[in-house]
Amino acid sequence: MPVHGCIIGGGLAGAMLAWRLASQTRWQLDLLTGGPDRTDATAASGGAVRCYERDPEQRRLAALSMVELRSSRTLRRWARFQPVESVYLRSDASGIDAEIAEIETLLPGSARRGSAEDLGALGWVGVPDGATAVLERVAGYTAPDALRAATLADRAVRRRVCVLAAPAQTITLAESGSVAVTIGGQRREYDLVVVAAGAWTPALLRSSRLPAGGYRTKSIQYGVYRTDGWRPSQFVDEITGLYGRPAGDDGLLLGLPTELWGVDPDRPPDAPALANTAAALAEARFPRLRLGRLLSTARAADCYPDDPILRIRSVVDTVHFLVTFTGGSGGSVKTVLAASKLAADQLAGAFRPIGQPSARSLTGGSTS
Ligand SMILES: Cc1cc2nc3c(=O)[nH]c(=O)nc-3n(C[C@H](O)[C@H](O)[C@H](O)COP(=O)(O)OP(=O)(O)OC[C@H]3O[C@@H](n4cnc5c(N)ncnc54)[C@H](O)[C@@H]3O)c2cc1C
């Protein structure tokens, strides 16, 4: 007997989870992609991928994701992967060798510690004493929107997933133990509901009178500049907060974190001064860089839970199978391959083959 599931949200998280579940035979899924006229995080994303992250779990998921991306020509094609080396400048060196060793175990020859000389050769100046860098050979950037579209067009998804371009209006817990979702005024009951609505997740839970604590939203923005000649490789500069990557033939994407928290994802605000600050910081850090005009800007909101990991979290109890799969925190393109695989395995383990929920088998408590 199939398990009837509903995934609310067709961003990269929801789409990849649907794709993972579609390869397991027991699911019959509805995927609700919401309204048509929204810029979600997946559509706005810079798509940068690398293994190195400060957070150990993010680093593990990012490295496992990179291993899968590297070994799958199909995923690289779907994601339009562009390889480019990555530099992550840290303000200190504490624990860095062990962190690099973790990446090296999964991707031998990719990561190493960069010296001041290495950074100088890569065009960096003004790096303070004590700072150190993680240099990664296997890194690059992707087109998350294209990866989502290719995933949803895959044969396994078309066979087992009913994609509905409609929003979930409310979620209710049925006495039978199933979870009901109202779609276009009609109530549908499911064995399992996954809320993968990114930055819309807390508002949907709140409007359904469900616990929504522990999730915050934040605005992310960047600009793409024309460059004249030399440009740096992909980088994160932890000292200034600046990050960037090549874009197209002669563009450079530059961004700085905003401090715009608690935003409405339908109207993510921008911080207009950040574009000029980012350009000035980039020209100071890379004296060979000649920035031309601002070609485009992008902004959207992402969901930031207390622990900044894209993973399954229970919303209520172990009787009702209502979970979230969100937590991008501005970085889940890097982790989504491994995170969606882990999530699908957890969900599969939570249901016995005959389709009966097995209580207490989902990990992660309510974030309320
Ligand atoms: C500007 C920007 C740049 C970024 N750059 C990078 C980067 O370089 N590298 C990196 O690793 N990460 C990056 N990220 C982070 C990454 O893109 C996000 O973490 C990821 O795309 C989040 O995917 P998601 O599916 O969780 O959310 P989203 O992509 O926001 O998708 C959520 C979906 O849920 C839908 N939805 C909402 N409410 C409902 C409802 N009631 N019913 C049905 N559907 C609903 C929405 O319409 C939306 O399609 C960036 C993010 C932003 C915003």
The ligand as an SDF file (V2000), in Angstrom:
LIG
                    3D

 53 58  0  0  0  0  0  0  0  0999 V2000
   19.9490   35.8960   -2.9490 C   0  0  0  0  0  0  0  0  0  0  0  0
   20.3780   34.5340   -2.4820 C   0  0  0  0  0  0  0  0  0  0  0  0
   21.6190   34.0200   -2.8370 C   0  0  0  0  0  0  0  0  0  0  0  0
   22.0000   32.7390   -2.4110 C   0  0  0  0  0  0  0  0  0  0  0  0
   23.2180   32.2310   -2.8000 N   0  0  0  0  0  0  0  0  0  0  0  0
   23.5760   30.9820   -2.4140 C   0  0  0  0  0  0  0  0  0  0  0  0
   24.8070   30.4250   -2.8340 C   0  0  0  0  0  0  0  0  0  0  0  0
   25.5840   31.0510   -3.5750 O   0  0  0  0  0  0  0  0  0  0  0  0
   25.1220   29.1630   -2.4240 N   0  0  0  0  0  0  0  0  0  0  0  0
   24.2900   28.4480   -1.6050 C   0  0  0  0  0  0  0  0  0  0  0  0
   24.6400   27.3230   -1.2310 O   0  0  0  0  0  0  0  0  0  0  0  0
   23.1070   28.9420   -1.2110 N   0  0  0  0  0  0  0  0  0  0  0  0
   22.7300   30.1870   -1.6020 C   0  0  0  0  0  0  0  0  0  0  0  0
   21.5290   30.6970   -1.1960 N   0  0  0  0  0  0  0  0  0  0  0  0
   20.6660   29.8580   -0.3600 C   0  0  0  0  0  0  0  0  0  0  0  0
   19.8440   28.8740   -1.1800 C   0  0  0  0  0  0  0  0  0  0  0  0
   19.5730   29.3810   -2.4620 O   0  0  0  0  0  0  0  0  0  0  0  0
   18.5560   28.5930   -0.4230 C   0  0  0  0  0  0  0  0  0  0  0  0
   18.9110   28.0730    0.8610 O   0  0  0  0  0  0  0  0  0  0  0  0
   17.6680   27.5640   -1.1300 C   0  0  0  0  0  0  0  0  0  0  0  0
   17.4040   27.9420   -2.4450 O   0  0  0  0  0  0  0  0  0  0  0  0
   16.3720   27.4350   -0.3250 C   0  0  0  0  0  0  0  0  0  0  0  0
   15.5090   26.5520   -0.9960 O   0  0  0  0  0  0  0  0  0  0  0  0
   14.0920   26.2360   -0.3680 P   0  0  0  0  0  0  0  0  0  0  0  0
   13.4530   25.2580   -1.2600 O   0  0  0  0  0  0  0  0  0  0  0  0
   14.2670   25.9220    1.0740 O   0  0  0  0  0  0  0  0  0  0  0  0
   13.3110   27.6490   -0.3830 O   0  0  0  0  0  0  0  0  0  0  0  0
   12.7130   28.4500   -1.6220 P   0  0  0  0  0  0  0  0  0  0  0  0
   13.5720   28.3450   -2.8180 O   0  0  0  0  0  0  0  0  0  0  0  0
   12.4300   29.8300   -1.1220 O   0  0  0  0  0  0  0  0  0  0  0  0
   11.3790   27.6950   -1.9560 O   0  0  0  0  0  0  0  0  0  0  0  0
   10.2570   27.7190   -1.1170 C   0  0  0  0  0  0  0  0  0  0  0  0
    9.0610   27.4950   -2.0150 C   0  0  0  0  0  0  0  0  0  0  0  0
    7.9030   27.2850   -1.2240 O   0  0  0  0  0  0  0  0  0  0  0  0
    6.8160   27.8760   -1.9080 C   0  0  0  0  0  0  0  0  0  0  0  0
    5.7260   28.1150   -0.9730 N   0  0  0  0  0  0  0  0  0  0  0  0
    5.6440   29.0440    0.0000 C   0  0  0  0  0  0  0  0  0  0  0  0
    4.4710   28.9610    0.6450 N   0  0  0  0  0  0  0  0  0  0  0  0
    3.7990   27.9360    0.0720 C   0  0  0  0  0  0  0  0  0  0  0  0
    2.5180   27.3580    0.2900 C   0  0  0  0  0  0  0  0  0  0  0  0
    1.6860   27.8080    1.2540 N   0  0  0  0  0  0  0  0  0  0  0  0
    2.1250   26.3160   -0.5050 N   0  0  0  0  0  0  0  0  0  0  0  0
    2.9450   25.8480   -1.4740 C   0  0  0  0  0  0  0  0  0  0  0  0
    4.1770   26.3630   -1.7210 N   0  0  0  0  0  0  0  0  0  0  0  0
    4.5840   27.4030   -0.9620 C   0  0  0  0  0  0  0  0  0  0  0  0
    7.4130   29.1730   -2.4630 C   0  0  0  0  0  0  0  0  0  0  0  0
    6.6040   29.6580   -3.5350 O   0  0  0  0  0  0  0  0  0  0  0  0
    8.7750   28.6740   -2.9380 C   0  0  0  0  0  0  0  0  0  0  0  0
    8.7370   28.2350   -4.2790 O   0  0  0  0  0  0  0  0  0  0  0  0
   21.1230   31.9630   -1.6080 C   0  0  0  0  0  0  0  0  0  0  0  0
   19.8770   32.4770   -1.2600 C   0  0  0  0  0  0  0  0  0  0  0  0
   19.4990   33.7340   -1.6910 C   0  0  0  0  0  0  0  0  0  0  0  0
   18.1340   34.2430   -1.3140 C   0  0  0  0  0  0  0  0  0  0  0  0
  1  2  1  0
  2  3  1  0
  2 52  2  0
  3  4  2  0
  4  5  1  0
  4 50  1  0
  5  6  2  0
  6  7  1  0
  6 13  1  0
  7  8  2  0
  7  9  1  0
  9 10  1  0
 10 11  2  0
 10 12  1  0
 12 13  2  0
 13 14  1  0
 14 15  1  0
 14 50  1  0
 15 16  1  0
 16 17  1  0
 16 18  1  0
 18 19  1  0
 18 20  1  0
 20 21  1  0
 20 22  1  0
 22 23  1  0
 23 24  1  0
 24 25  2  0
 24 26  1  0
 24 27  1  0
 27 28  1  0
 28 29  2  0
 28 30  1  0
 28 31  1  0
 31 32  1  0
 32 33  1  0
 33 34  1  0
 33 48  1  0
 34 35  1  0
 35 36  1  0
 35 46  1  0
 36 37  1  0
 36 45  1  0
 37 38  2  0
 38 39  1  0
 39 40  1  0
 39 45  2  0
 40 41  1  0
 40 42  2  0
 42 43  1  0
 43 44  2  0
 44 45  1  0
 46 47  1  0
 46 48  1  0
 48 49  1  0
 50 51  2  0
 51 52  1  0
 52 53  1  0
M  END
$$$$
